[in-house]
Amino acid sequence: MALGYKQMLADADALVRSVSVDEAAAMQADPQLVMVDIRDPRELDRDGMIPGAFHAPRGMLEFWIDPESPYHKPRFAEGRTYVFYCASGWRSLLAARVAQEMGLDARSLRGGFGEWRKAGQPVAERQGKG
């Protein structure tokens, strides 16, 4: 049988460190931390995002991380810590695994942006929209 999403999530969960909302909020004081929002732009427009987060579309992640790619983004430089998040934590867990495999210090926000909002953490409008 082919590998299903449940097994992929379980495998990623065994390899990637997930951080709670409280841990992520405390980590924001570190200038080497980059919060990475991998949600669809429509989700950002509708729901907002974590203040100061960097938006990296999931479909471009590998290309933006790899320094050999013509699409590489300097934001993905070694020596930083990355906390990936999506709406509920599934996509970000898989994204963090890929980032970790590509050499980054990557974490996933447990429960995603939904838990962030539920905890009453600050939310900002998407920057640069329109």
Buried (B, 14 or more C-beta within 10 A) or exposed (E): EEEEEEEBBEBBBEEBBBBEBEBBBEBBEEEEBBBBBBBBEEBBEEBBBBEEBBBBEBEEBBBBBBEEEEEBBEEBEEEBBBBBBBBBBBBBBBBBBBBBEBEBBBBBBBBBBBBBBEEEBEEEEBEEEE
